[in-house]
């Protein structure tokens, strides 16, 4: 089946998914972007793992420094 422009838009490659994964952490994705991501990740374990790793890293970074603060009730 030849690669037509409309087919390329519906079937994103891993690079596009990585970009969308990073974008999704800063802004809500459109329904079309979410559908494309879910479709790709249904067949690509590498991108699914990448997305999970980015979520884990974002969560860890948001907690960084919060646990290091000394208690305020002690001098």
N, C-alpha and C positions, 0 to 999 in steps of 0.2 A: 504494500500500500504506500503510495507516495506521500511524502511529508508536505501537506498543504498548510498554509498559514493558520487556518482555523484549527487544524489538528494539533499543531504545535502549541497553540494557546491553551488547549484543553489538557494536554499531557506535558506538564512541566518537567524539567530535568532537575537533578539534585542541586545544582547551583541555584536555581530559582527557589527551590524549597528552602535551602539554607538562608537565602535572602528573606523570604517570607517569614521564616522562623524568627529571625532577628527583628524584623519589622513588627511582628505580633507582640513582642515584649514592650514596644514603645507606643503602639496604637492598636485600636481594634481593626481587625481585617474585615474586608467586605465579604459578603456571603460567597461571591465568586472565588475570592482568594481562599477562603476556608474550604470550599468544595474541592478546589484544585489540590490543596495541601492534603486533605483527607484521602482523596483518590490516590495520590502518589504514595503517601505513607502506608496505605493498605497493601502496597506491593513492594515497598522498599524498607527493609529492616535498618539499613544504614541511616536513612533520614529520620526514621522513628527514634533510633538511639540518639542521634544528634539533637533532636528536639527535646528529648528527655534530659540529656546532659545540660543543655542550655537552661532549661527550667530549674534544674537542681543548682546550677551555678548561680543563677539570678537569685534564687531563694537564699543560698548561703551568703552571697554578697550583701543582701539586704539585712541579714542578721549580724554581719561582721561588725565588731566593735560594741554591740549592744551588751554582750555578756562580759566584756572586759571592764565595764564601769564599776568602780568601787562602791560599796554600800554607802548611802548618804547618812545613815543614822550613827555611824561610828566616826570618831575624830581622826 
